[in-house]
Every structure is written in structure tokens, then in C-alpha cells.
């Protein structure tokens, strides 16, 4: 019998956040769990991927079967859930390899194409190496996953178009202004949405002012993004001198009426003004969009761009799936061929992956 490879876990699609919390593992807990997995003889090599959206175990056993139900029971008891059933999924062999490639390439993420997951997979692998639970096979599988993730990024545009509210807000504004460097931006509202958008704009070297009912909150955000604070009672006057205004407050009534907007545009001598209204209820009266030289985008307009970009990502994901399926099949069949020949000395590409420096190999 050759090697067995298992990927078992739960994620944002199969388990609620309350259940995922119970299985979440900080690094010290991961180390202890990996030690138990190997000590109990469940795996010869193992790694744990623990993020806010998933908990997954990747394990290798040589010369014996891996029983996924046994691993699931072990994990459930470790989480102190007794005999409770957890919605685990399990993939074995080539399908487990394909799953790892999909995770590293962000095709299994809540937001397809996000880039943070690859770093988390690398951290998972580094943790297993540090614990001595990653040997020749996990070394091969994870190295291949990193290579595939790189191919997906370079051969598709899955990560090219932004899909967050903040990044799409910037994209809309750039359609009007092009390069944002040096543009004056006023943010009214320093809550979570306002802060996210401010961080995205700050990357484009704008001059940023922040206004909020709670001045201390405005000061904290302004310090973070390199901006300045405007007293909340003075934000309307600032619209005379900026090019871009962003509204993101929790006000139940419009902050900017049509009459106020008309007065501001008259004061500006009809110089172009772009307003982003990201609030619900809206902070700017909608008919202000009828004023000459005033461009008004609400949250639905931003969301429509998010949706359009995400549709493109999903189409690119189809190309990525083809890359991943082909590579997983090739790697796994190569392993089968070697085992059928009695595992001769590795050569070429596979040998290079087995021989990466600094890899801790567990001997059996």
C-alpha cells in the first residue's frame, strides 16, 4: 500500500460562525493537536489550517488507510463537543490535493480571488515544519500548492479587479479624476465603512480630511491615514474647497439637502464636485445629482461595480479550476507511478521539491 492523503475540515459554507469558533486553534493549540495526531498514530505527517472561515487538517499516512470518520471523531472530542456531529467534509488522494490547490488559490474562499488566504496557507505549512509534523509528502504538496496559486494569479485576472466597497469606491472616483494624487477628499463619518474607504483612498496619496460627530474617533482615523480633522459643524464649508466628498454617517435624516448642495456649487463657481453617499439611509438628497457639475454616486452604484467585478472573477475562476484540476491530476498520478515502480530515487521537478532546504522530515 502506498501513501494516503486526507483533507478534512469545515468552513464558512458548512458551519456557522458559532461552530467554527469552537474548532478555532491558536498556534500553541495547533502545536499540541499536531503532536497528538502523530502520537496517536493517526498520521505520519500533518498540518492544520485555522482561519476565521475554516479549520482544516491535512494528513499523510504511509502503508495504511486513513479513516476520515476516526479523524473527525478525534477532532470533535478535542473541541469538547462530545459525540455531537459536526459538518465535516473530507477529500482523499488526488481530490485532497485538488482541494488544497483550490484553497491556496482562493477558489474556496468566501470572496473568490482574495489574496490573504495564500499567506495563511503558508503560515499553516510553516507551523507544521516548526512542529516537525511536515515531512517529504506535505513538503511536496504544499510547495506544489504555492506554485499553482502563482500560476492562477499570473495566468488569470482573478485578483485584478477590486471587489470590496472601499476599493470599488476608489475605482468609481478614478473614472472621473484618473490619478488621485493630490486630490482633496473630505470624509464625513468615521465608522467602519468610512474608515475602510479612507484607508483605500490614503493609498493614492490624496489630501484627506475627516469629520465625525465624535471628534476623538475622527482624530484616531486621521492619524492612521495621515489626514486632518474637521469639526463636524464645519464639514459643509469644507465642500467648497475639496474635489471629493464621502458621506458615511448613521444619520437618519439627509445631511446635505438639495438647497445646501446648490449653494455649495454656486460658491464653487460650478467647479466639478464628486460625492459618494455610502450611507443607508442616504446622507445626500438624491435630486442633488441634477445639479450641474455635481456627480453623485450612492451605495447601490458602488455595489453594482462590486457585482460586475465579482462576475468577472467568477468567470476567471473557471480558467483557474482547469489549471488546478490538471495540475492536481498530474502530481497525484506521478506519485502513483513512482509507487508502482517501487519508489525509485526521485528525479527532476519532484526531487527539487522534496529537497527544499530547511524542511524537517519525519522518519518512520
Secondary structure as GFF3:
##gff-version 3
##sequence-region A 1 364
A	DSSP	beta_strand	3	11	.	.	.	ID=ss1
A	DSSP	alpha_helix	17	23	.	.	.	ID=ss2
A	DSSP	alpha_helix	27	39	.	.	.	ID=ss3
A	DSSP	beta_strand	45	50	.	.	.	ID=ss4
A	DSSP	beta_strand	54	62	.	.	.	ID=ss5
A	DSSP	alpha_helix	68	78	.	.	.	ID=ss6
A	DSSP	beta_strand	89	92	.	.	.	ID=ss7
A	DSSP	alpha_helix	94	104	.	.	.	ID=ss8
A	DSSP	alpha_helix	116	131	.	.	.	ID=ss9
A	DSSP	alpha_helix	136	155	.	.	.	ID=ss10
A	DSSP	alpha_helix	165	177	.	.	.	ID=ss11
A	DSSP	beta_strand	184	188	.	.	.	ID=ss12
A	DSSP	alpha_helix	192	202	.	.	.	ID=ss13
A	DSSP	beta_strand	207	211	.	.	.	ID=ss14
A	DSSP	alpha_helix	215	225	.	.	.	ID=ss15
A	DSSP	beta_strand	228	229	.	.	.	ID=ss16
A	DSSP	three_ten_helix	232	234	.	.	.	ID=ss17
A	DSSP	alpha_helix	235	238	.	.	.	ID=ss18
A	DSSP	beta_strand	244	247	.	.	.	ID=ss19
A	DSSP	alpha_helix	258	267	.	.	.	ID=ss20
A	DSSP	beta_strand	273	277	.	.	.	ID=ss21
A	DSSP	three_ten_helix	286	290	.	.	.	ID=ss22
A	DSSP	beta_strand	294	298	.	.	.	ID=ss23
A	DSSP	alpha_helix	299	340	.	.	.	ID=ss24
A	DSSP	alpha_helix	348	354	.	.	.	ID=ss25
###
